[in-house]
Each structure stands twice: as C-alpha cells, then as structure tokens.
Amino acid sequence: MTRTAADSNGTRRHRATVVAAVLALVLTGCVAESDPGQTSAAPTVTETPASTPTPSDAPPPTLVPNGTAAENKPFFDYLNNQAITAAGGQPDGPAFINSLRAGGFAVEAMELTPDITTVGVKADSVQFSVHAADACLIGQWGTVGGYTSIIAAPLATGKCFVGQTRPIDF
C-alpha cells in the first residue's frame, strides 16, 4: 500500500488539528474564568491599632539565667542573627561564640566545630552550641543553607556534639 500526496497532507492536517486542540485545552486551563456572579477571594486587610507593638517595636529577647533551652532559644537566635549581620553575612565560628559570650552565655557551656577543614579549606558550615539547663541549643551557619537552630537532647557524654570540636581559646 502506497501513500499518496493527498493522504500525507491529510495526515499532517489531522496532526496539526490535534496539536492545536491540545494546545487550546492546555492554555484554557491556565486562564482563570471570570464569572461576574462570583466574588473574589481576596484577603481582607485589617488595620492594626497603633498601641499594638510591631516586631520592630518589640524589645529584643533577653537571657534567662539558668533557663531552659526553650526559654533561651529566642535570645540564642537573636544573638546569632546579630553576629551574621555584624560580619556582613560572612561570620566565622569565633564571631558566633563572641556574640554568645557577650550576651551572657557561659563559654564553658559552649562547643564549636572547626571553620577550616583538615585540608585547609574553609568549611561549608559551622556548628556551635550552648548546653542549657535541660538541653542543647545548636546553631548552624553555612553559605548554602544560611542560619538554622534546634534544641536537642545532650549526648550520653554530656556534650552537644559528636567528635572533635574546636577549642574555644580566643
């Protein structure tokens, strides 16, 4: 069976029609219907009374001496974010430790991972911790992931980190 030029043109037209129909359906699905009878689900804007403090007006968190990790986490995060800002977004381990020390956390309760790898290259991230009354406040800063922190139970050794940490002798 041989195809004629007319059959070939018919097949092309059929394919073009199918492609156009599929494209039209896809594009129709991307356009929102506008029904004059429906109301928009736009968010409602309400004004906040002037007496309610905004986050920028709220006083910064403070250290709760001998407090739990949960009680001191807001202050821990506050100090660490201050260290990031003060270092122009490129803090090292000592910047975090010095900020936490200046904020009143005991250096004896802190741990820090090295900033430099064993081959002499700047580490992708640095971790630092403060052993609170009940748990560890652990912070991490990295150029890829930014800053994050958690509360974790201390290890059986009483420490917050596994492995060798950097001496805090600065």
Residue, then its C-alpha position, 0 to 999 in steps of 0.5 A: m500500500t502506497r501513500t499518496a500526496a493527498d493522504s500525507n497532507g491529510t495526515r499532517r492536517h489531522r496532526a496539526t488539528v490535534v496539536a492545536a486542540v491540545l494546545a487550546l485545552v492546555l492554555t484554557g486551563c491556565v486562564a482563570e474564568s471570570d464569572p461576574g456572579q462570583t466574588s473574589a477571594a481576596p484577603t481582607v486587610t485589617e488595620t492594626p491599632a497603633s498601641t499594638p507593638t510591631p516586631s520592630d517595636a518589640p524589645p529584643p529577647t533577653l537571657v534567662p539565667n539558668g533557663t531552659a533551652a526553650e526559654n533561651k532559644p529566642f535570645f540564642d537566635y537573636l544573638n546569632n542573627q546579630a553576629i551574621t549581620a555584624a560580619g556582613g553575612q560572612p561570620d566565622g565560628p569565633a564571631f558566633i561564640n563572641s556574640l554568645r559570650a557577650g550576651g551572657f552565655a557561659v563559654e564553658a557551656m559552649e562547643l564549636t566545630p572547626d571553620i577550616t577543614t583538615v585540608g585547609v579549606k574553609a568549611d561549608s558550615v559551622q556548628f556551635s552550641v550552648h548546653a542549657a539547663d535541660a538541653c542543647l541549643i545548636g546553631q548552624w551557619g553555612t553559605v548554602g543553607g544560611y542560619t538554622s537552630i534546634i534544641a536537642a537532647p545532650l549526648a550520653t557524654g554530656k556534650c552537644f556534639v559528636g567528635q572533635t570540636r574546636p577549642i574555644d581559646f580566643 
